[in-house]
Amino acid sequence: MYARLKYATGFVHSNMEVDDMLDYVHLDEKWFYITKERRKFYLVPGEKEPDRKSKRKHLLQ
């Protein structure tokens, strides 16, 4: 929580003016780890199949 507050107050100047945030892109990290419903894996004999988890089934593509 403190890290988020420190990050946010970094945009406020001493004269209480806030930086423009037009050149910032905010990404939601969860979209990078969405797995596809059908996906091929080539495994070496004895290799464990990778874990593919999703909290919600509708997020599978």
Residue pairs with C-beta under 8 A, 6 or more apart in sequence:
11 18
11 19
11 21
12 18
12 19
13 19
34 54
34 59
34 60
34 61
35 52
35 53
35 54
35 60
35 61
36 60
36 61
37 60
37 61
39 52
41 49
41 50
43 49
54 60
